[in-house]
Amino acid sequence: MASRAAQREKQQARTGPAKEEAIEIDGLVTEALPNVMFRVQLDNGPIVLGHISGKMRKHYIKLVPGDRVKVELSPYDLTRGRITFRYR
């Protein structure tokens, strides 16, 4: 029978490498687009396309142009992001 440590090592080997972290940046909603998409001007300059996260949809949090938001960007595609928080 294998020891718990050996079982744990096998489990970690099966799951693969760690997931890369998302980049979180603040920005300003500049335009509302169809299908709950928004154009967001990031604080560091570029304009990205963002969609609302599932929890924001679930809690009926609405966005309008001019809102300050927090956007998560994937390290693989820096032109699209997920809007995760609306500042008050």
C-alpha positions as CSV (number, residue, x, y, z in Angstrom):
1,M,0.0,0.0,0.0
2,A,1.4,3.4,-1.0
3,S,2.0,6.0,1.7
4,R,0.0,9.2,1.8
5,A,3.0,11.3,0.7
6,A,3.4,9.1,-2.4
7,Q,-0.4,9.5,-3.2
8,R,-0.1,13.3,-2.7
9,E,2.8,13.4,-5.2
10,K,0.8,11.4,-7.8
11,Q,-2.2,13.8,-7.4
12,Q,0.0,16.9,-7.8
13,A,1.7,15.3,-10.9
14,R,-1.7,14.7,-12.5
15,T,-3.0,18.2,-12.1
16,G,-0.2,19.7,-14.2
17,P,1.5,23.1,-13.8
18,A,0.0,25.9,-11.8
19,K,-2.4,28.2,-13.5
20,E,-1.0,31.6,-14.5
21,E,-2.3,34.6,-12.5
22,A,-4.6,37.1,-14.1
23,I,-3.5,40.8,-14.2
24,E,-5.8,43.1,-12.3
25,I,-5.9,46.8,-13.5
26,D,-8.3,49.6,-12.7
27,G,-10.0,51.5,-15.6
28,L,-13.0,53.6,-16.7
29,V,-15.9,52.3,-18.8
30,T,-16.1,54.5,-21.9
31,E,-18.7,52.7,-24.0
32,A,-21.5,50.1,-23.5
33,L,-21.6,47.6,-26.4
34,P,-24.2,44.8,-27.2
35,N,-24.2,41.5,-25.4
36,V,-23.1,43.0,-22.0
37,M,-19.7,44.0,-23.4
38,F,-17.9,47.3,-22.5
39,R,-15.0,49.3,-23.8
40,V,-12.7,50.1,-20.9
41,Q,-9.9,52.7,-20.8
42,L,-7.3,51.3,-18.5
43,D,-5.4,53.6,-16.1
44,N,-2.1,52.7,-17.8
45,G,-3.3,53.8,-21.3
46,P,-4.7,51.0,-23.6
47,I,-8.4,50.5,-24.4
48,V,-9.7,46.9,-23.9
49,L,-12.9,45.0,-24.4
50,G,-14.4,43.7,-21.2
51,H,-17.4,41.5,-20.2
52,I,-19.1,41.4,-16.8
53,S,-18.1,38.5,-14.5
54,G,-20.7,35.9,-13.5
55,K,-21.1,37.2,-9.9
56,M,-21.8,40.7,-11.1
57,R,-24.5,39.3,-13.5
58,K,-26.0,37.2,-10.7
59,H,-26.3,40.2,-8.3
60,Y,-27.7,42.5,-11.1
61,I,-24.8,45.0,-10.9
62,K,-25.3,47.4,-13.7
63,L,-22.5,49.4,-15.5
64,V,-22.8,52.7,-17.3
65,P,-20.2,54.7,-19.2
66,G,-18.2,56.7,-16.6
67,D,-18.0,53.9,-14.0
68,R,-14.6,53.1,-12.4
69,V,-14.0,49.3,-12.6
70,K,-11.4,46.6,-11.8
71,V,-10.5,44.5,-14.9
72,E,-8.8,41.1,-14.9
73,L,-6.7,40.5,-18.0
74,S,-5.3,37.1,-19.1
75,P,-1.5,37.1,-19.7
76,Y,-2.3,35.4,-23.0
77,D,-4.7,38.1,-24.5
78,L,-4.2,41.6,-23.1
79,T,-6.9,43.1,-25.4
80,R,-9.9,41.4,-23.6
81,G,-10.7,41.2,-19.9
82,R,-13.3,40.4,-17.3
83,I,-14.8,43.2,-15.3
84,T,-14.8,41.9,-11.7
85,F,-15.7,45.0,-9.5
86,R,-17.4,48.4,-9.9
87,Y,-16.2,51.1,-7.5
88,R,-18.8,53.2,-5.8
